[in-house]
């Protein structure tokens, strides 16, 4: 089946993450199902009208604009690839448009809130003296200090931390490697965890830096649970996940005067446009502070 060949292309040639490959396959399976209802099962029978009716049906079923835009992208990638490889005579989706997604500003913590969250975790670690509490403290310190993705923190190994340069080596989307600076408080938190890591180590631990309770490499679901729990423990702190800490780190860097291209490199964004949303966050926060503080606002 042509979709399966495209999946192999995404996985082996484009080197996309398993999550992205699954998402594209799901989108194309939906398209194939829609085309089959119109008795267009041959890829050469796919037309722009069929593609537009597919997106329209998704919209009528309540699909979000972002979801429709992503599926249109999947269709364009698929038909362009099939045409280049000679599997179809024409690129049916070449002229396929997609709705402009509403860009929502990401939620972030202010500096006093993130300090309270981290201080609360440190206090819990000191009180319980458990390796899990010390690990949790190191996890959040690292997420906030570096702004790395949840998948990237799960992929860290023992040799990922370069103490001589105060930096960590991470593998981002598409297995692209980058080096990210890390502050001393986060380094100290990691070193505290490394001294207690042995208490959770099993034969399945390997070189993973952060371990789950059973000794295996920590997974993304566990990290999300840890972050949400840390937020819930602090009164008035917004309920953010790991991505919220990434947003927070980026916003605080820009508010502190960091160049936007430096922030782009730190976050591992391919496009500067993706990073620019954080400038809007900073401006909005500035406006809010102005309205609260200025008597003639």
Residue pairs with C-beta under 8 A, 6 or more apart in sequence:
2 43
2 82
2 87
3 25
3 28
3 29
3 32
3 78
5 87
6 24
6 28
6 78
6 81
6 82
7 21
7 24
7 25
9 81
10 16
10 20
10 21
10 24
11 18
11 21
14 174
15 174
15 175
16 24
16 173
16 174
17 151
17 173
17 174
19 151
20 173
23 70
23 74
24 74
24 77
24 78
27 70
27 71
27 74
27 75
28 74
28 75
28 78
30 54
30 58
30 71
31 51
31 54
31 71
31 74
31 75
31 78
32 41
34 50
34 53
34 54
34 57
35 41
35 45
35 46
35 50
35 54
38 50
38 53
40 46
40 47
40 50
43 82
43 87
43 88
44 88
44 89
46 79
46 88
46 92
47 92
48 92
48 93
48 95
48 96
50 92
51 72
51 75
51 92
51 93
51 96
52 96
54 71
54 75
55 68
55 71
55 72
55 96
55 98
58 67
58 68
58 71
59 68
59 99
63 71
65 99
65 100
65 101
65 102
66 101
66 102
68 98
68 99
69 98
69 99
69 100
69 101
72 93
72 96
72 97
72 98
73 98
75 93
75 96
76 93
76 94
76 96
78 93
79 88
79 91
79 92
79 93
79 94
80 91
80 93
80 94
82 88
82 91
83 89
83 90
83 91
103 277
105 277
105 280
105 281
105 284
106 243
106 244
106 247
106 277
106 278
106 281
107 238
107 240
107 244
107 247
108 240
108 244
108 247
108 248
108 251
108 252
108 281
108 285
109 117
109 237
109 238
109 240
109 244
109 245
109 248
110 285
111 252
113 234
113 236
113 237
113 238
114 144
114 245
114 248
114 252
116 234
116 237
117 140
117 230
117 231
117 233
117 234
117 237
118 137
118 140
118 141
118 144
120 230
120 233
120 234
121 133
121 136
121 137
121 140
121 230
122 137
122 189
124 133
124 136
124 137
124 233
125 133
125 134
125 136
125 137
125 192
131 193
131 196
131 197
131 199
131 200
132 200
132 213
134 189
134 192
134 193
134 196
135 193
135 196
135 197
135 200
135 210
135 211
136 226
136 230
137 189
137 192
137 193
138 186
138 189
138 190
138 192
138 193
138 210
139 153
139 210
139 218
139 223
139 226
139 227
140 226
140 227
140 230
140 245
141 185
141 186
141 189
141 190
142 148
142 153
142 156
142 168
142 182
142 186
142 189
142 190
143 150
143 153
143 227
143 242
143 245
143 246
143 249
144 186
144 245
144 248
144 249
145 182
145 183
145 185
145 186
145 249
146 168
146 170
146 180
146 181
146 182
146 186
146 249
146 266
147 180
147 245
147 246
147 249
147 250
147 253
147 266
147 267
148 168
148 170
148 172
148 180
148 246
148 268
149 172
149 173
149 242
149 243
149 246
149 268
150 220
150 223
150 224
150 241
150 242
150 243
151 220
152 170
152 171
152 172
152 268
153 170
153 210
153 223
153 242
154 210
154 217
154 218
154 219
154 220
154 223
155 170
155 171
156 168
156 170
156 208
156 209
156 210
157 207
157 208
157 209
158 194
158 207
158 208
158 209
159 207
160 168
160 169
160 170
160 209
161 167
161 168
161 182
161 187
161 190
161 209
162 168
162 169
162 179
163 187
165 179
166 181
166 182
166 183
166 184
166 187
167 179
167 180
167 181
167 182
168 179
168 180
168 182
169 177
169 178
169 179
169 180
170 177
170 178
170 179
170 180
170 268
171 177
172 178
172 268
173 268
176 268
178 265
178 268
180 266
181 266
190 209
193 210
194 209
197 209
197 211
200 211
200 212
200 213
200 215
201 211
201 215
202 214
202 215
202 216
203 215
204 214
204 215
204 216
205 211
205 215
205 216
205 217
206 217
208 216
208 217
208 218
210 217
210 218
210 223
211 217
211 218
212 218
212 219
212 222
220 242
223 242
224 241
224 242
227 240
227 241
227 242
227 244
227 245
228 239
228 240
228 241
231 237
231 238
231 239
231 240
232 239
238 244
240 247
240 248
246 267
247 278
247 281
250 263
250 266
250 267
250 275
250 278
251 278
251 281
251 282
251 285
253 262
253 263
253 266
254 260
254 263
254 278
254 279
254 282
255 282
255 285
260 272
260 275
260 276
260 278
260 279
261 272
263 275
263 278
264 272
264 274
264 275
267 274
267 275
269 275
290 297
291 297
